[in-house]
């Protein structure tokens, strides 16, 4: 681990994953540890707004997933390597760290916990399980395999909420879309995997998000042994951090079981 202070409240560092890959992270705030896991084309810097709100109650650790930002990209890729990356970050964050994943990052979090990663409470926002999107993912994967990264990125972003002015900045991350697709598998809600997730999990979706995403969120919740569901009125995948943060804070600091919380 190599850690350097950048401000009074923020440090940046690196941990080494099991296969030797360096994984870059940022840490800020004080309190119990909370690791943020970004979705497709996301980086630690992109989690700054949400992390800033959560840093009032948590010691927040956001990291660059494999192949992004300051992290390495040792090949060949496997979902198991990304789980090991997350395990290394959790080890640095502290025992019993809570986890929050956005989009595909949520799917990665759930896969990691199902594989035995020790963690505290877990929250996810709209893991994009969708059989309807499987064909588009296949088309993007074909373009990536052919080295046509720009075309693959354009196709992926055609239905994305990433603002147009920010899209040139993610071009260098196009190859990591294949990693996100691997995490999602065939796109179906992985009920057998979710049955092995024994942490408390909050599944959040936006009330203005596509119907398929909202249906997936509910199916995911039902498949989790200790799952709870929350819809944020008027929100989409581009959720407002100040709306999402207090919902996460309330859940991640509430140790009651789902049934008890529902009665409360």
Secondary structure, DSSP 8 states (H G I E B T S, - for coil): -EEEE-SSSEEEEEEE-TTS-EEEEEEESSSEEEEEE--TT--TGGGHHHHHHHTTTEEEEEE--TTSTTS---SS--HHHHHHHHHHHHHHH-TT-EEEEETHHHHHHHHHHHTT---S-EEEE-----GGGHHHHHHHHHHHHTT-HHHHHHHHHTT--S-HHHHGGGGGGGGGHHHHHHHHTTSS--HHHHTT--S-EEEEEETTS-HHHHHHHHHHHHHSTTEEEEEETT--SS--HHHHHHHHHHHHT--S-HHHHHH-
